[in-house]
Amino acid sequence: MATEQQDHAELKKALEKKYGPIKVQEKDFKHCGVMYHQREDRVIHEQMEFVDQLQFYPMSKDRAKQREEKCTATEHHAFRSLMGGTNWLLKTRADLAAEASRLQAKLAAPQVKDLVDANALVRRAKETRKACLTFKRQPEGPKRLMVIADSSFNAPKDPKSRSQAGWLVILVPDN
């Protein structure tokens, strides 16, 4: 019977034969802006370093008060940049998804109020920078899939509005 180490060695050998030398990372490592921490009883995915690198778009108080104005070309570029950064956080930060999705719908023609809201979303991400995904080791025994659904429905008077829906699917002990 093969050991786990032998299985890993065979897999590495097969991958290197096909793709060339590969790097194996264990315990703590970063990949595409996500830090992975492996512990005895859990695996943690976090993006604190990435959040720290996000920057606000500087806006004067007078400009921020012009909420209904269309963004300038420079502001539009900044909005797209803020949305790209916050959307990348959704790999580990589902708590930001609803607001990021709402703002994403404004990408084509954002108004000043959308840029203000994007800055607020970055602020919220920074204030909660330690939020992460934690996957705990499951005890032996039967499992159950649990699904938690949530949705919001658009107002009938706004035909351009879209509904939001989300599902959280979790594997839990069946007890």
C-alpha positions in Angstrom: 0.0 0.0 0.0 1.4 3.4 -1.0 2.0 6.1 1.6 0.8 9.6 1.1 4.4 10.7 0.6 4.9 8.1 -2.1 1.7 9.3 -3.8 2.9 12.9 -3.7 6.3 11.9 -5.1 4.6 9.9 -8.0 2.3 12.8 -8.8 5.2 15.3 -8.8 7.2 13.1 -11.1 4.3 12.8 -13.5 3.7 16.5 -13.5 7.4 17.3 -14.1 7.5 14.8 -16.9 4.7 16.6 -18.7 5.4 20.3 -17.6 9.0 20.5 -16.5 10.3 21.4 -13.0 7.6 22.3 -10.5 7.7 24.0 -7.1 5.9 22.3 -4.2 4.7 24.7 -1.5 3.4 23.5 1.9 2.1 25.0 5.1 2.2 28.7 4.4 2.4 30.1 0.8 0.9 32.7 -1.4 -0.7 32.2 -4.8 -2.3 34.9 -6.9 -2.7 37.3 -4.0 -4.2 34.7 -1.6 -2.3 33.4 1.4 -2.8 29.8 2.3 -2.0 28.6 5.8 -2.2 24.9 6.5 -2.6 23.8 10.1 -3.2 20.4 11.8 -6.9 21.0 12.1 -7.7 23.7 9.5 -6.7 25.5 6.3 -7.0 29.3 6.2 -7.3 31.4 3.0 -6.8 35.2 3.5 -5.9 38.3 1.5 -4.7 40.7 4.2 -1.6 41.7 2.3 -3.6 42.3 -0.9 -6.2 44.4 1.1 -3.3 46.5 2.5 -2.2 47.3 -1.1 -5.6 48.6 -2.2 -5.7 52.4 -2.5 -8.6 54.8 -2.3 -9.3 57.3 -5.1 -8.6 60.8 -3.6 -11.7 63.0 -4.1 -12.4 66.5 -2.8 -15.4 67.0 -0.6 -16.9 69.4 -3.2 -16.6 66.7 -5.9 -18.1 64.0 -3.7 -21.1 66.2 -3.2 -21.8 66.1 -7.0 -23.2 62.6 -6.6 -25.3 62.5 -9.7 -22.6 63.8 -12.1 -21.0 61.3 -14.5 -17.4 60.4 -13.7 -14.6 62.0 -15.7 -12.4 59.7 -17.8 -9.8 59.7 -15.0 -12.5 58.9 -12.3 -14.0 56.2 -14.6 -10.5 54.6 -14.8 -10.1 54.8 -11.0 -13.6 53.2 -10.5 -12.7 50.3 -12.8 -9.4 49.9 -10.9 -11.2 49.9 -7.5 -13.7 47.4 -8.8 -11.0 45.1 -10.1 -9.3 45.1 -6.7 -12.4 44.6 -4.7 -13.7 41.8 -7.1 -10.4 40.0 -6.6 -11.0 40.0 -2.9 -14.2 38.0 -3.5 -12.0 34.9 -3.6 -12.0 35.0 0.2 -14.5 37.8 1.1 -18.0 36.8 0.3 -19.1 39.5 2.8 -18.2 42.1 0.1 -20.0 40.3 -2.8 -23.4 42.1 -2.8 -22.0 45.6 -2.8 -19.3 44.7 -5.3 -21.9 43.2 -7.6 -24.1 46.3 -7.3 -21.2 48.5 -8.2 -20.0 46.2 -11.0 -23.3 46.9 -12.8 -22.2 50.6 -12.9 -18.9 50.0 -14.8 -20.1 51.3 -18.2 -21.1 54.7 -16.9 -20.4 55.3 -13.3 -21.5 58.4 -11.4 -19.6 60.2 -8.7 -21.8 58.5 -6.1 -20.6 55.1 -7.4 -17.0 56.1 -7.0 -17.7 57.3 -3.5 -19.4 53.9 -2.8 -16.4 52.1 -4.3 -14.1 54.0 -1.9 -16.4 53.0 0.9 -16.2 49.4 -0.1 -12.4 49.5 0.0 -12.6 51.2 3.4 -14.8 48.4 4.6 -12.4 45.8 3.3 -9.5 47.5 5.1 -11.5 47.8 8.4 -12.2 44.0 8.2 -8.9 43.0 6.7 -8.5 40.0 9.0 -11.7 38.3 7.6 -10.8 35.0 6.0 -12.0 31.6 4.9 -11.4 28.8 7.4 -11.9 25.2 6.5 -11.8 23.0 9.6 -11.0 19.3 9.5 -14.2 17.3 9.5 -14.7 14.5 12.1 -15.1 11.0 10.8 -18.6 9.8 10.0 -21.5 10.6 7.8 -21.7 14.0 6.2 -24.6 16.2 5.0 -24.6 19.0 2.4 -26.3 22.1 3.8 -27.4 24.9 1.4 -28.2 28.4 2.6 -29.9 30.6 0.0 -30.5 34.3 0.0 -31.8 36.7 -2.6 -33.1 40.1 -3.2 -35.7 41.0 -5.9 -35.7 44.1 -8.0 -38.3 46.7 -7.7 -41.0 46.2 -10.4 -40.8 49.9 -11.3 -37.2 49.6 -12.4 -37.0 47.3 -15.4 -33.2 47.8 -15.6 -32.7 46.5 -12.1 -31.5 42.9 -11.6 -32.2 40.5 -8.8 -29.3 39.2 -6.6 -29.1 35.7 -5.4 -26.5 33.6 -3.6 -26.0 30.1 -2.3 -23.7 28.9 0.3 -23.0 25.1 0.1 -21.4 23.6 3.1 -20.3 20.0 4.0 -21.2 19.4 7.7 -21.3 16.4 10.0 -24.6 14.5 9.8 -25.5 14.6 13.5 
